[in-house]
């Protein structure tokens, strides 16, 4: 059992999990076709203990201002766990459980657990954050990079993204929500949307594959401003959520979230 890379298989689907590279899913191949952008910083990485940008890297803990490293100046972005090495708790042919103990620069003790479960036509990621010490605010999310084009002579068309959000978070010049909700606008996007009934976004590679991204959570960031890939990111709150919509992790109540990708050939 390697802490560097785990391969799961079910039917014609194969997933690589990379505990040593931030606990990310490094690849998802369906019938031999890679759906995720390849590279050390791509695939699909977990965003914990916050999602997207935190304004100026600061958030309030009661009356105390906590400062995070500005890894995307002038903000802190995407949490800390994508930069660390996770531990392997257990694996089977089609499941893996990996864990990560929160350390500096995050100022609280806690453990993140991620379950990766593969079937022949779906991949489900389930994540929890728990503490046996002080309570703290947190967020959970995932940041996948789906290939815009699946390649090959029979795949000339780029992926199409379809979803029906209830609102769009107005984005300020600093790329953070202003707090106002607006009517959803046409892309390209680097924006957060609200889907109160749960995240439900469909990616379609014409004549090749349809993939649905679903989650009980009501927030999703869609980013499609890059030539190589598009991102559909379910999360437990909007960007800057440590300040505007924090979820509390306590010794008796962990923070949990789940996301499923399901696909079918076209």
LINTAJO-V917519 format. One record per backbone hydrogen bond with DSSP energy under -1.0 kcal/mol. CO is the residue of the C=O (numbers start at 1). NH is the residue of the N-H. If there is no record, write none. Layout:
co: <CO	CO>
nh: <NH	NH>
//
This chain:
co: <3	6	8	10	12	13	14	15	16	16	17	18	18	18	19	24	25	27	28	29	30	33	35	37	39	43	44	45	47	48	48	49	52	53	54	54	55	57	59	61	64	66	69	72	75	76	80	81	84	87	90	93	94	95	96	97	97	98	99	100	103	110	111	112	113	114	115	116	117	121	122	123	124	125	126	127	128	129	130	136	138	140	141	143	145	146	148	152	160	162	167	168	170	172	176	180	182	189	191	192	193	194	194	195	199	201	202	203	204	205	205	208	209	210	211	212	213	214	215	217	218	219	220	221	222	223	228	230	231	233	234	238	240	240	241	247	249	253	255	257	259	260	261	262	264>
nh: <20	17	15	13	31	10	29	8	26	27	6	21	23	24	86	18	44	16	35	14	33	30	147	43	42	145	25	143	141	80	81	139	78	240	57	76	58	68	66	64	61	59	71	75	72	54	83	84	22	99	97	9	118	92	116	89	90	114	87	112	106	102	130	100	128	98	126	96	124	263	119	261	117	259	115	257	113	255	111	249	247	236	47	45	37	230	159	155	204	202	194	182	178	175	172	170	168	224	222	169	220	166	167	198	215	213	162	211	160	208	209	266	205	264	203	262	201	260	199	199	195	235	193	233	191	231	148	146	223	221	142	241	243	244	245	138	136	250	129	127	125	214	123	212	210>
//
